[in-house]
Amino acid sequence: MTRIGLISDTHGYLDESVFDHFSNCDEVWHAGDFGNIEIAENLQKGFLPRNVVMRGVYGNIDGKDIRAVYPEKNHFKCEEVNVFMQHIGGYPGRYAPGVKKEIQSSGAGLFISGHSHILKVMFDPTLQCLHMNPGAAGKQGWHTMRTLIRFVIDGKDIRACEVIELGR
């Protein structure tokens, strides 16, 4: 069983309560638009005592510092689930160009994106793939509530999904 904390669109701001909300997580995934390398470093440092795995992708606002560490597209396996993460990805029925094809070719059972600042958890029955976008955890953007997602992958099962509101 792997407990995951999912965050996106911090835009240079990291709410300290993230460390409490993700305190029991084994992995923390950032779906892009970190804002600067300090956000990534602070996330890693904050979870170092427990050796939490950090994964992520760069977003459209991220500069060379983030792009040197995180890829545009991240394919990996968590337990028995193939995961595909890309910042600008859209969602079921409205995927960004090339995303649907990449989900199909990679056999992803979980697709993670950010960018829209809209929290969504949707199953795509045509691709047999769950889509998650944690919304935005930063203060920049048009969203009215800062959000995170916490969930569990246990073998092939994705479960115990919780939406966390950080405030306005």
Secondary structure, DSSP 8 states (H G I E B T S, - for coil): -EEEEEE---TT---THHHHHTTT-SEEEE-S---SHHHHHHHHHHHGGGT-EEEE---TT--HHHHTTS-SEEEEEETTEEEEEESS-EETTEE-TTHHHHHHHHT-SEEE--SS--EEEEEETTTTEEEEEE---SS-SS-SSEEEEEEEEETTEEEEEEEEEEE-
